[in-house]
């Protein structure tokens, strides 16, 4: 999982295009008694749902627990770079976006 500083978009480890349900996500710093209430994902700034493929990459799973959000991804076009965004809601903040980049390894 990636800890996002809220400033610069981090780059995650590259993903093999043949790997299935590879997990990416974020660890959030929450204040006492703050809880995650929602978590959704975007690919290149477009919302995606579980089982959907967008720009060649598929969202296989999504979830959150405590201060961690996770998403599982499959496919992806070799050599493509994706901007993956987690849109998070908490008991304190209705909506906050955190993004990461990851590249698909060449075949």
NUZA-186644 format. One record per residue: x, y, z of N, C-alpha, C, O in turn; residue number from 1. Coordinates in nm, 2 decimals, padded with zeros to 4 digits. Layout:
N
[atom [X,Y,Z],[X,Y,Z],[X,Y,Z],[X,Y,Z],NUM];
...
# end
This chain:
107
[atom [00.08,-00.12,00.00],[00.00,00.00,00.00],[00.09,00.12,00.00],[00.20,00.12,00.05],1];
[atom [00.04,00.23,-00.06],[00.11,00.35,-00.07],[00.06,00.46,00.03],[-00.06,00.47,00.05],2];
[atom [00.15,00.52,00.10],[00.12,00.64,00.18],[00.13,00.76,00.10],[00.24,00.79,00.05],3];
[atom [00.03,00.83,00.08],[00.02,00.95,-00.01],[00.04,01.08,00.08],[-00.02,01.09,00.18],4];
[atom [00.14,01.16,00.04],[00.16,01.28,00.12],[00.06,01.40,00.09],[00.07,01.50,00.15],5];
[atom [-00.03,01.38,00.00],[-00.13,01.48,-00.04],[-00.08,01.58,-00.13],[-00.15,01.68,-00.16],6];
[atom [00.05,01.57,-00.18],[00.11,01.67,-00.27],[00.14,01.61,-00.40],[00.08,01.64,-00.50],7];
[atom [00.25,01.52,-00.41],[00.30,01.47,-00.53],[00.23,01.33,-00.55],[00.22,01.25,-00.46],8];
[atom [00.20,01.30,-00.68],[00.14,01.17,-00.71],[00.25,01.07,-00.72],[00.34,01.08,-00.80],9];
[atom [00.24,00.97,-00.63],[00.35,00.86,-00.63],[00.33,00.76,-00.74],[00.23,00.75,-00.80],10];
[atom [00.44,00.69,-00.77],[00.44,00.59,-00.87],[00.46,00.45,-00.80],[00.55,00.43,-00.72],11];
[atom [00.36,00.36,-00.83],[00.36,00.23,-00.77],[00.45,00.14,-00.85],[00.49,00.17,-00.96],12];
[atom [00.48,00.02,-00.80],[00.55,-00.08,-00.87],[00.48,-00.12,-01.00],[00.36,-00.12,-01.01],13];
[atom [00.56,-00.15,-01.11],[00.49,-00.18,-01.24],[00.41,-00.31,-01.22],[00.44,-00.40,-01.14],14];
[atom [00.31,-00.32,-01.31],[00.22,-00.44,-01.30],[00.25,-00.52,-01.43],[00.26,-00.47,-01.54],15];
[atom [00.25,-00.66,-01.41],[00.26,-00.75,-01.53],[00.12,-00.76,-01.59],[00.02,-00.77,-01.52],16];
[atom [00.11,-00.74,-01.72],[-00.02,-00.74,-01.79],[-00.09,-00.88,-01.77],[-00.22,-00.88,-01.78],17];
[atom [-00.02,-00.99,-01.74],[-00.08,-01.12,-01.73],[-00.12,-01.15,-01.58],[-00.18,-01.25,-01.55],18];
[atom [-00.08,-01.06,-01.49],[-00.11,-01.09,-01.35],[-00.26,-01.06,-01.32],[-00.32,-00.97,-01.39],19];
[atom [-00.32,-01.13,-01.23],[-00.46,-01.12,-01.20],[-00.48,-01.07,-01.06],[-00.42,-01.12,-00.97],20];
[atom [-00.57,-00.97,-01.05],[-00.61,-00.92,-00.92],[-00.49,-00.87,-00.83],[-00.48,-00.90,-00.71],21];
[atom [-00.40,-00.79,-00.89],[-00.29,-00.74,-00.82],[-00.34,-00.62,-00.74],[-00.41,-00.53,-00.79],22];
[atom [-00.31,-00.62,-00.61],[-00.36,-00.52,-00.52],[-00.28,-00.39,-00.52],[-00.15,-00.39,-00.50],23];
[atom [-00.34,-00.28,-00.53],[-00.29,-00.15,-00.50],[-00.38,-00.07,-00.41],[-00.50,-00.11,-00.40],24];
[atom [-00.33,00.02,-00.34],[-00.42,00.10,-00.25],[-00.34,00.20,-00.17],[-00.22,00.23,-00.19],25];
[atom [-00.41,00.26,-00.07],[-00.35,00.36,00.01],[-00.37,00.34,00.16],[-00.47,00.28,00.20],26];
[atom [-00.27,00.38,00.24],[-00.28,00.39,00.38],[-00.31,00.54,00.42],[-00.23,00.62,00.38],27];
[atom [-00.41,00.57,00.48],[-00.45,00.70,00.52],[-00.42,00.73,00.66],[-00.43,00.65,00.75],28];
[atom [-00.39,00.86,00.69],[-00.37,00.91,00.83],[-00.50,00.97,00.87],[-00.54,01.07,00.82],29];
[atom [-00.57,00.90,00.96],[-00.70,00.95,01.00],[-00.69,01.01,01.15],[-00.60,00.97,01.22],30];
[atom [-00.77,01.11,01.18],[-00.77,01.16,01.31],[-00.85,01.07,01.41],[-00.93,00.98,01.36],31];
[atom [-00.83,01.08,01.54],[-00.91,00.99,01.63],[-01.06,00.99,01.60],[-01.12,01.10,01.59],32];
[atom [-01.12,00.88,01.60],[-01.26,00.85,01.58],[-01.31,00.88,01.43],[-01.42,00.85,01.40],33];
[atom [-01.22,00.92,01.34],[-01.25,00.93,01.20],[-01.25,00.79,01.14],[-01.16,00.71,01.16],34];
[atom [-01.35,00.76,01.06],[-01.36,00.63,00.99],[-01.39,00.65,00.84],[-01.45,00.75,00.80],35];
[atom [-01.34,00.56,00.76],[-01.37,00.56,00.62],[-01.52,00.51,00.60],[-01.56,00.42,00.66],36];
[atom [-01.59,00.59,00.52],[-01.73,00.56,00.49],[-01.76,00.52,00.35],[-01.86,00.46,00.32],37];
[atom [-01.66,00.55,00.26],[-01.68,00.51,00.12],[-01.54,00.51,00.05],[-01.45,00.59,00.09],38];
[atom [-01.53,00.43,-00.06],[-01.41,00.43,-00.13],[-01.45,00.38,-00.28],[-01.51,00.28,-00.29],39];
[atom [-01.41,00.46,-00.37],[-01.44,00.43,-00.51],[-01.31,00.46,-00.59],[-01.22,00.52,-00.54],40];
[atom [-01.30,00.41,-00.72],[-01.18,00.42,-00.79],[-01.21,00.48,-00.93],[-01.32,00.47,-00.99],41];
[atom [-01.10,00.55,-00.98],[-01.11,00.61,-01.12],[-00.98,00.57,-01.19],[-00.87,00.55,-01.13],42];
[atom [-00.99,00.55,-01.32],[-00.88,00.53,-01.41],[-00.87,00.64,-01.50],[-00.96,00.68,-01.58],43];
[atom [-00.76,00.71,-01.50],[-00.73,00.83,-01.59],[-00.85,00.93,-01.57],[-00.90,00.98,-01.67],44];
[atom [-00.89,00.95,-01.45],[-01.00,01.05,-01.41],[-01.14,01.01,-01.45],[-01.23,01.09,-01.45],45];
[atom [-01.16,00.88,-01.48],[-01.30,00.83,-01.52],[-01.33,00.72,-01.42],[-01.26,00.63,-01.39],46];
[atom [-01.45,00.73,-01.36],[-01.50,00.63,-01.26],[-01.51,00.49,-01.32],[-01.55,00.48,-01.44],47];
[atom [-01.47,00.39,-01.24],[-01.48,00.25,-01.28],[-01.54,00.17,-01.17],[-01.52,00.20,-01.05],48];
[atom [-01.62,00.07,-01.21],[-01.68,-00.02,-01.11],[-01.62,-00.16,-01.12],[-01.56,-00.20,-01.22],49];
[atom [-01.64,-00.24,-01.02],[-01.58,-00.38,-01.01],[-01.64,-00.46,-01.13],[-01.76,-00.46,-01.16],50];
[atom [-01.54,-00.52,-01.20],[-01.58,-00.60,-01.32],[-01.57,-00.53,-01.45],[-01.58,-00.58,-01.56],51];
[atom [-01.55,-00.39,-01.44],[-01.55,-00.31,-01.56],[-01.40,-00.30,-01.61],[-01.31,-00.30,-01.53],52];
[atom [-01.39,-00.29,-01.74],[-01.26,-00.26,-01.80],[-01.26,-00.12,-01.87],[-01.35,-00.09,-01.94],53];
[atom [-01.16,-00.05,-01.84],[-01.15,00.09,-01.89],[-01.00,00.12,-01.94],[-00.91,00.09,-01.86],54];
[atom [-00.99,00.16,-02.06],[-00.86,00.19,-02.12],[-00.77,00.07,-02.11],[-00.64,00.08,-02.10],55];
[atom [-00.83,-00.05,-02.12],[-00.75,-00.18,-02.12],[-00.72,-00.24,-01.98],[-00.66,-00.35,-01.98],56];
[atom [-00.76,-00.18,-01.88],[-00.73,-00.23,-01.74],[-00.87,-00.26,-01.67],[-00.96,-00.18,-01.68],57];
[atom [-00.87,-00.37,-01.59],[-00.99,-00.41,-01.53],[-00.98,-00.40,-01.38],[-00.88,-00.44,-01.32],58];
[atom [-01.09,-00.34,-01.31],[-01.10,-00.34,-01.17],[-01.16,-00.47,-01.12],[-01.28,-00.50,-01.15],59];
[atom [-01.09,-00.56,-01.05],[-01.14,-00.69,-01.01],[-01.20,-00.68,-00.87],[-01.29,-00.76,-00.84],60];
[atom [-01.15,-00.60,-00.78],[-01.20,-00.59,-00.64],[-01.17,-00.46,-00.58],[-01.09,-00.38,-00.63],61];
[atom [-01.24,-00.43,-00.48],[-01.23,-00.30,-00.41],[-01.28,-00.32,-00.26],[-01.38,-00.39,-00.24],62];
[atom [-01.21,-00.25,-00.17],[-01.26,-00.25,-00.03],[-01.17,-00.16,00.05],[-01.08,-00.10,00.01],63];
[atom [-01.21,-00.16,00.18],[-01.14,-00.08,00.28],[-01.16,-00.14,00.42],[-01.27,-00.20,00.45],64];
[atom [-01.06,-00.11,00.50],[-01.07,-00.16,00.64],[-00.98,-00.07,00.72],[-00.87,-00.04,00.68],65];
[atom [-01.03,-00.02,00.83],[-00.96,00.07,00.92],[-00.91,00.19,00.84],[-01.00,00.27,00.79],66];
[atom [-00.78,00.21,00.82],[-00.73,00.33,00.74],[-00.67,00.29,00.61],[-00.59,00.37,00.56],67];
[atom [-00.70,00.17,00.56],[-00.64,00.12,00.43],[-00.75,00.10,00.33],[-00.85,00.04,00.36],68];
[atom [-00.73,00.15,00.21],[-00.82,00.12,00.09],[-00.74,00.03,00.00],[-00.62,00.04,-00.02],69];
[atom [-00.81,-00.07,-00.07],[-00.74,-00.16,-00.16],[-00.82,-00.18,-00.29],[-00.94,-00.16,-00.29],70];
[atom [-00.75,-00.21,-00.39],[-00.82,-00.23,-00.52],[-00.74,-00.34,-00.59],[-00.61,-00.34,-00.59],71];
[atom [-00.80,-00.43,-00.66],[-00.74,-00.54,-00.73],[-00.75,-00.51,-00.88],[-00.86,-00.48,-00.93],72];
[atom [-00.65,-00.53,-00.96],[-00.65,-00.49,-01.10],[-00.59,-00.61,-01.18],[-00.51,-00.68,-01.14],73];
[atom [-00.65,-00.62,-01.30],[-00.60,-00.72,-01.40],[-00.59,-00.65,-01.54],[-00.63,-00.54,-01.56],74];
[atom [-00.52,-00.72,-01.63],[-00.50,-00.68,-01.76],[-00.41,-00.55,-01.77],[-00.32,-00.54,-01.69],75];
[atom [-00.44,-00.46,-01.86],[-00.35,-00.35,-01.88],[-00.27,-00.36,-02.01],[-00.23,-00.47,-02.04],76];
[atom [-00.26,-00.26,-02.08],[-00.19,-00.26,-02.21],[-00.04,-00.24,-02.18],[00.00,-00.15,-02.12],77];
[atom [00.04,-00.33,-02.23],[00.19,-00.32,-02.21],[00.24,-00.19,-02.25],[00.21,-00.13,-02.35],78];
[atom [00.33,-00.13,-02.16],[00.39,00.00,-02.17],[00.30,00.11,-02.14],[00.35,00.23,-02.14],79];
[atom [00.17,00.09,-02.12],[00.08,00.20,-02.08],[00.10,00.24,-01.94],[00.14,00.16,-01.85],80];
[atom [00.09,00.37,-01.91],[00.09,00.43,-01.78],[-00.05,00.47,-01.74],[-00.12,00.54,-01.81],81];
[atom [-00.09,00.43,-01.62],[-00.23,00.46,-01.57],[-00.22,00.55,-01.45],[-00.14,00.53,-01.36],82];
[atom [-00.32,00.64,-01.45],[-00.34,00.72,-01.33],[-00.46,00.66,-01.25],[-00.57,00.66,-01.31],83];
[atom [-00.43,00.60,-01.14],[-00.54,00.53,-01.06],[-00.57,00.62,-00.94],[-00.48,00.66,-00.86],84];
[atom [-00.70,00.66,-00.92],[-00.74,00.75,-00.82],[-00.83,00.68,-00.72],[-00.93,00.61,-00.77],85];
[atom [-00.81,00.70,-00.59],[-00.90,00.65,-00.49],[-00.98,00.77,-00.44],[-00.93,00.87,-00.39],86];
[atom [-01.11,00.77,-00.46],[-01.20,00.87,-00.41],[-01.26,00.82,-00.28],[-01.34,00.73,-00.27],87];
[atom [-01.21,00.89,-00.17],[-01.24,00.84,-00.03],[-01.33,00.94,00.04],[-01.32,01.06,00.02],88];
[atom [-01.43,00.88,00.11],[-01.51,00.96,00.20],[-01.49,00.91,00.34],[-01.47,00.79,00.37],89];
[atom [-01.49,01.00,00.44],[-01.47,00.97,00.58],[-01.58,01.03,00.66],[-01.66,01.12,00.61],90];
[atom [-01.59,01.00,00.79],[-01.68,01.06,00.88],[-01.65,01.21,00.89],[-01.74,01.28,00.95],91];
[atom [-01.54,01.26,00.85],[-01.50,01.40,00.87],[-01.49,01.47,00.73],[-01.53,01.59,00.72],92];
[atom [-01.44,01.40,00.63],[-01.43,01.46,00.50],[-01.52,01.39,00.40],[-01.50,01.27,00.37],93];
[atom [-01.62,01.46,00.34],[-01.71,01.39,00.25],[-01.64,01.33,00.12],[-01.68,01.22,00.07],94];
[atom [-01.54,01.40,00.07],[-01.47,01.35,-00.05],[-01.33,01.40,-00.06],[-01.30,01.52,-00.04],95];
[atom [-01.24,01.30,-00.09],[-01.10,01.34,-00.10],[-01.04,01.24,-00.20],[-01.06,01.12,-00.19],96];
[atom [-00.96,01.29,-00.30],[-00.90,01.21,-00.40],[-00.75,01.19,-00.38],[-00.69,01.29,-00.35],97];
[atom [-00.70,01.07,-00.39],[-00.56,01.04,-00.39],[-00.53,00.96,-00.51],[-00.60,00.86,-00.53],98];
[atom [-00.42,00.99,-00.58],[-00.39,00.92,-00.70],[-00.25,00.86,-00.69],[-00.17,00.90,-00.61],99];
[atom [-00.23,00.76,-00.78],[-00.10,00.70,-00.80],[-00.09,00.67,-00.95],[-00.19,00.66,-01.02],100];
[atom [00.04,00.66,-01.00],[00.06,00.61,-01.13],[00.12,00.47,-01.12],[00.20,00.44,-01.03],101];
[atom [00.08,00.39,-01.22],[00.16,00.27,-01.24],[00.16,00.23,-01.38],[00.07,00.26,-01.46],102];
[atom [00.27,00.17,-01.42],[00.30,00.13,-01.56],[00.28,-00.02,-01.57],[00.31,-00.09,-01.48],103];
[atom [00.23,-00.06,-01.69],[00.22,-00.20,-01.72],[00.35,-00.24,-01.79],[00.40,-00.18,-01.88],104];
[atom [00.41,-00.35,-01.74],[00.54,-00.40,-01.79],[00.52,-00.44,-01.94],[00.41,-00.49,-01.98],105];
[atom [00.63,-00.43,-02.02],[00.62,-00.47,-02.16],[00.62,-00.63,-02.16],[00.67,-00.69,-02.07],106];
[atom [00.56,-00.68,-02.26],[00.56,-00.83,-02.28],[00.69,-00.88,-02.32],[00.71,-01.00,-02.34],107];
# end
